[in-house]
Amino acid sequence: MRLQEKSNMLTTRQVAEQLGVTMRRVQALIRSGRLKALKHGRDWLIMPEALTTVQERHAGRPKKGTTHE
């Protein structure tokens, strides 16, 4: 990966702030494969485009008797 590409990537802290969740939640999304990321040393780097997969999700569990959209 080139230096220019790395400079466009986000850290787990930046992603957590953008999504309004904790860094642990971002790491859990990465581990589960729902958020694509690249391991760089001890840190994870996330492409801004990858956030669209988790931004569109509604927070919390759906109420009983409702369908998923």
C-alpha positions in Angstrom: 0.0 0.0 0.0 1.3 3.4 -0.9 1.8 6.2 1.6 -0.9 8.3 -0.2 -3.5 5.6 0.2 -2.7 5.2 3.9 -3.1 9.0 4.5 -6.7 8.7 3.2 -7.6 5.9 5.6 -9.2 6.3 9.0 -8.2 5.0 12.4 -10.5 3.1 14.7 -10.8 6.2 16.9 -11.8 8.4 13.9 -14.4 5.8 12.8 -15.8 5.5 16.3 -16.3 9.3 16.4 -18.0 9.4 13.0 -20.3 6.5 13.9 -21.0 7.6 17.4 -19.8 4.3 18.9 -16.9 3.1 21.0 -13.5 2.0 19.7 -14.3 -1.5 21.0 -17.5 -1.6 18.9 -15.5 -0.6 15.8 -13.0 -3.4 16.6 -15.9 -5.8 17.0 -17.2 -4.8 13.6 -13.8 -5.4 12.1 -13.4 -8.9 13.8 -16.9 -9.9 12.6 -16.1 -8.9 9.0 -18.8 -6.4 8.8 -16.3 -3.5 8.5 -13.4 -4.0 6.2 -10.0 -2.9 7.6 -6.3 -3.3 7.1 -4.0 -4.2 10.0 -1.0 -1.8 10.0 1.3 -2.6 12.8 -0.8 -2.7 15.9 -3.5 -0.4 14.4 -6.4 -0.9 12.1 -6.9 1.4 9.1 -10.3 1.7 7.5 -11.1 3.1 4.0 -13.8 5.9 4.3 -15.9 4.0 1.7 -16.1 1.0 4.0 -18.2 3.0 6.5 -21.3 2.9 4.2 -21.8 -0.7 5.2 -22.3 0.1 8.8 -23.6 3.6 8.7 -26.9 2.6 7.2 -27.7 0.1 10.0 -30.2 1.2 12.6 -28.9 1.1 16.2 -30.2 -1.5 18.7 -32.5 -4.4 18.2 -35.7 -4.3 16.2 -38.9 -4.1 18.1 -40.9 -7.3 18.4 -43.3 -7.8 15.6 -41.5 -5.5 13.1 -39.8 -6.5 9.9 -36.3 -5.6 8.8 -35.9 -3.1 6.0 
